[in-house]
């Protein structure tokens, strides 16, 4: 696909890219800029695009117990089962369209939740809507992640991808801090007419134009031409061959297991937001914006530092760094009482970048022909952790918060041990990959 394939009908940033990009921007810079702006908009809408803290607080306010309050996060993770089907169904020349459709559906789902909160509905229906929207967000976000990375890879060198990551995840989280503080201001009654539940409805509504803008902007990725797949094998055969390929490469198999363990540890974060009431005696809603600001403010620093590690020490280094941040965040909860415990959200915010760097590692060690498929399989396997938030909630309901945090710490430690067994640089494993 070439620049001539770009739709000339878009406006704003996309129109600027179309009118000047061919003369001034290389495909690598153009794709990197689209990735940067798109990620920044996702971050600005973080209170509703990062399913977990706000959704848990909303469900808690709607009368749900800890297990139910964590269900939106579990539903979100279950959505990561979707991309493997897309890797079978979508031909190379249609990969950009997946990103466009995914963000369009995100915009629609956010609008529907906002409407449900503004209408006089039973709280059980509202909780069900929030949980269902978590599933839709998981399906769409997982597909968008795989195919945004694929679009980036098809227009950028490996060095260009590392530079894009360093810039994107150093600057992008600043937008999340702004969005989180805005969310906190709204939830704390900054707009007097937005009383509960209209305050939460406003947060969802603010995410709609952000997702719609990304959908329009994503139409302008420039993809290097690749031969289309000649025939699509039967679905069951495709699954069998894909998983056989994946698990015969030790590096990929170990990465998948480490990612599942990492996800189990990280998913204590939405349960941690509920711990606010016990730690400082305040409603989680009152501090949810501050929590998100800490998560993404620290992510700015971590994003740059992890990008430097990737450039200097290889693609494994930022994965190790994310696991160390995860372990440090959980340890901080145990060691520090009172309001100081909130800093744990900052450490865990940096650890969340493992959700980028684990797939990026698989992308780096895979051939161009198998990269989308392998990242989709990684996401599919990580779907095993879909019940982790509900498990953390159940442990809390029956044994207290300590049981949940103990599980998270153990998972982080096991994942760290496995990750140290992975090759540090992609060239060490590139020649082991199946080219088809």
Secondary structure in CASP SS format (residue, H / E / C, confidence):
PFRMAT SS
TARGET T0000
AUTHOR 0000-0000-0000
METHOD secondary structure of the structure
MODEL  1
X C 1.00
X C 1.00
X H 1.00
X H 1.00
X H 1.00
X C 1.00
X C 1.00
X C 1.00
X C 1.00
X C 1.00
X C 1.00
X H 1.00
X H 1.00
X H 1.00
X H 1.00
X H 1.00
X H 1.00
X H 1.00
X H 1.00
X H 1.00
X H 1.00
X H 1.00
X H 1.00
X H 1.00
X C 1.00
X C 1.00
X H 1.00
X H 1.00
X H 1.00
X H 1.00
X H 1.00
X H 1.00
X H 1.00
X H 1.00
X H 1.00
X H 1.00
X H 1.00
X H 1.00
X H 1.00
X H 1.00
X H 1.00
X H 1.00
X H 1.00
X H 1.00
X C 1.00
X H 1.00
X H 1.00
X H 1.00
X H 1.00
X C 1.00
X C 1.00
X C 1.00
X H 1.00
X H 1.00
X H 1.00
X H 1.00
X H 1.00
X H 1.00
X H 1.00
X H 1.00
X H 1.00
X C 1.00
X C 1.00
X C 1.00
X C 1.00
X H 1.00
X H 1.00
X H 1.00
X H 1.00
X C 1.00
X H 1.00
X H 1.00
X H 1.00
X H 1.00
X H 1.00
X H 1.00
X H 1.00
X H 1.00
X H 1.00
X H 1.00
X H 1.00
X C 1.00
X H 1.00
X H 1.00
X H 1.00
X H 1.00
X H 1.00
X H 1.00
X H 1.00
X C 1.00
X C 1.00
X H 1.00
X H 1.00
X H 1.00
X H 1.00
X H 1.00
X H 1.00
X H 1.00
X H 1.00
X H 1.00
X H 1.00
X H 1.00
X H 1.00
X H 1.00
X H 1.00
X H 1.00
X H 1.00
X H 1.00
X H 1.00
X H 1.00
X H 1.00
X H 1.00
X H 1.00
X H 1.00
X H 1.00
X H 1.00
X H 1.00
X H 1.00
X C 1.00
X C 1.00
X C 1.00
X C 1.00
X H 1.00
X H 1.00
X H 1.00
X H 1.00
X H 1.00
X H 1.00
X H 1.00
X H 1.00
X H 1.00
X H 1.00
X H 1.00
X H 1.00
X H 1.00
X H 1.00
X H 1.00
X H 1.00
X H 1.00
X H 1.00
X H 1.00
X H 1.00
X H 1.00
X H 1.00
X H 1.00
X H 1.00
X H 1.00
X H 1.00
X H 1.00
X H 1.00
X H 1.00
X H 1.00
X H 1.00
X C 1.00
X C 1.00
X C 1.00
X C 1.00
X H 1.00
X H 1.00
X H 1.00
X H 1.00
X H 1.00
X H 1.00
X H 1.00
X H 1.00
X H 1.00
X H 1.00
X H 1.00
X H 1.00
X H 1.00
X H 1.00
X H 1.00
X H 1.00
X H 1.00
X H 1.00
X H 1.00
X H 1.00
X H 1.00
X H 1.00
X H 1.00
X H 1.00
X H 1.00
X H 1.00
X H 1.00
X H 1.00
X H 1.00
X H 1.00
X C 1.00
X C 1.00
X C 1.00
X C 1.00
X C 1.00
X C 1.00
X C 1.00
X C 1.00
X C 1.00
X C 1.00
X H 1.00
X H 1.00
X H 1.00
X H 1.00
X H 1.00
X H 1.00
X H 1.00
X H 1.00
X H 1.00
X H 1.00
X H 1.00
X H 1.00
X H 1.00
X H 1.00
X H 1.00
X H 1.00
X H 1.00
X H 1.00
X H 1.00
X H 1.00
X H 1.00
X H 1.00
X H 1.00
X C 1.00
X C 1.00
X C 1.00
X C 1.00
X C 1.00
X C 1.00
X C 1.00
X C 1.00
X C 1.00
X C 1.00
X C 1.00
X C 1.00
X C 1.00
X C 1.00
X H 1.00
X H 1.00
X H 1.00
X H 1.00
X H 1.00
X H 1.00
X H 1.00
X H 1.00
X H 1.00
X H 1.00
X H 1.00
X H 1.00
X H 1.00
X H 1.00
X C 1.00
X H 1.00
X H 1.00
X H 1.00
X H 1.00
X H 1.00
X H 1.00
X H 1.00
X H 1.00
X H 1.00
X H 1.00
X H 1.00
X H 1.00
X H 1.00
X H 1.00
X H 1.00
X H 1.00
X H 1.00
X C 1.00
X C 1.00
X H 1.00
X H 1.00
X H 1.00
X H 1.00
X H 1.00
X H 1.00
X C 1.00
X H 1.00
X H 1.00
X H 1.00
X H 1.00
X H 1.00
X C 1.00
X C 1.00
X C 1.00
X H 1.00
X H 1.00
X H 1.00
X H 1.00
X H 1.00
X H 1.00
X H 1.00
X H 1.00
X H 1.00
X H 1.00
X H 1.00
X H 1.00
X H 1.00
X H 1.00
X H 1.00
X H 1.00
X H 1.00
X H 1.00
X H 1.00
X H 1.00
X H 1.00
X H 1.00
X H 1.00
X H 1.00
X H 1.00
X H 1.00
X H 1.00
X H 1.00
X H 1.00
X H 1.00
X C 1.00
X H 1.00
X H 1.00
X H 1.00
X H 1.00
X H 1.00
X H 1.00
X H 1.00
X H 1.00
X H 1.00
X H 1.00
X H 1.00
X H 1.00
X H 1.00
X H 1.00
X H 1.00
X H 1.00
X H 1.00
X H 1.00
X H 1.00
X H 1.00
X H 1.00
X C 1.00
X C 1.00
X H 1.00
X H 1.00
X H 1.00
X H 1.00
X H 1.00
X H 1.00
X H 1.00
X H 1.00
X H 1.00
X H 1.00
X H 1.00
X H 1.00
X H 1.00
X H 1.00
X C 1.00
X C 1.00
X H 1.00
X H 1.00
X H 1.00
X H 1.00
X H 1.00
X H 1.00
X H 1.00
X H 1.00
X H 1.00
X H 1.00
X H 1.00
X H 1.00
X C 1.00
X C 1.00
X C 1.00
X C 1.00
X C 1.00
X H 1.00
X H 1.00
X H 1.00
X H 1.00
X H 1.00
X H 1.00
X H 1.00
X H 1.00
X H 1.00
X H 1.00
X H 1.00
X H 1.00
X H 1.00
X H 1.00
X H 1.00
X H 1.00
X H 1.00
X H 1.00
X H 1.00
X H 1.00
X H 1.00
X H 1.00
X H 1.00
X H 1.00
X H 1.00
X H 1.00
X H 1.00
X H 1.00
X H 1.00
X C 1.00
X H 1.00
X H 1.00
X H 1.00
X H 1.00
X H 1.00
X H 1.00
X H 1.00
X H 1.00
X H 1.00
X H 1.00
X H 1.00
X H 1.00
X H 1.00
X H 1.00
X H 1.00
X H 1.00
X H 1.00
X H 1.00
X H 1.00
X C 1.00
X C 1.00
X C 1.00
X C 1.00
X C 1.00
X C 1.00
X H 1.00
X H 1.00
X H 1.00
X C 1.00
X H 1.00
X H 1.00
X H 1.00
X C 1.00
X C 1.00
X C 1.00
X C 1.00
END
